[in-house]
Amino acid sequence: GAVVSQHPSWVICKSGTSVKIECRSLDFQATTMFWYRQFPKQSLMLMATSNEGSKATYEQGVEKDKFLINHASLTLSTLTVTSAHPEDSSFYICSASQPDGETQYFGPGTRLLVL
Amino acid sequence: AQSVTQLGSHVSVSEGALVLLRCNYSSSVPPYLFWYVQYPNQGLQLLLKYTSAATLVKGINGFEAEFKKSETSFHLTKPSAHMSDAAEYFCAVRAYGNKLVFGAGTILRVKS
């Protein structure tokens, strides 16, 4: 149980385009989902916290207009990187927690390369 | 504020040897602590968690960790390393809003 999927697993796009990444909890309802980015050889940095039906809460330094998060249902959250630039190239990982909030379950990640 | 320090960015052990990955935490409230493993180009998999019950926590793949409040530590151990244990390991503490604060990670190398 507690499986989280992400789609796509990797994406290459041109600079200036937008990219949408989906995060789904497959076998449980996730009241909260989290979005992280991970640069090579570094730890995970939390970008934002997403609660179903409400606006996402962004960490300091994360541009909310650039990284649009939507959590429309208890099993789906999306991250849209708008007007992507090469510096946005990274590994994006989502996680989801069950209503008790005790444990986060992570998706397999999405590698984004912006040319 | 909560924080985590992982001592040793790289640890190398021989196959069959003891694995010890160190984690020290700082928390203003009783902590919830986690160990996750990450294989290359994959997400994180939960190994084990401490949530204020038993101080010795057993996880998957033969790993265990002991919560020591007096030392503010939550070190991860495995009696006998296997080649498949080679990966990066992250210690994390739960913070406000159920967020996770991660350590910098420790890459475990297992030599044959």
Chai-1 contact restraints between the chains, C-beta under 6 A:
chainA,res_idxA,chainB,res_idxB,connection_type,confidence,min_distance_angstrom,max_distance_angstrom,comment,restraint_id
A,S43,B,F102,contact,1.0,0.0,6.0,A-B,restraint_1
A,S43,B,A104,contact,1.0,0.0,6.0,A-B,restraint_2
A,S43,B,G105,contact,1.0,0.0,6.0,A-B,restraint_3
A,L44,B,F102,contact,1.0,0.0,6.0,A-B,restraint_4
A,L46,B,K99,contact,1.0,0.0,6.0,A-B,restraint_5
A,I93,B,G43,contact,1.0,0.0,6.0,A-B,restraint_6
A,G101,B,N98,contact,1.0,0.0,6.0,A-B,restraint_7
A,Q104,B,L100,contact,1.0,0.0,6.0,A-B,restraint_8
A,F106,B,G43,contact,1.0,0.0,6.0,A-B,restraint_9
A,F106,B,L44,contact,1.0,0.0,6.0,A-B,restraint_10
A,G107,B,G43,contact,1.0,0.0,6.0,A-B,restraint_11
A,P108,B,Q42,contact,1.0,0.0,6.0,A-B,restraint_12
A,P108,B,G43,contact,1.0,0.0,6.0,A-B,restraint_13
A,G109,B,G43,contact,1.0,0.0,6.0,A-B,restraint_14
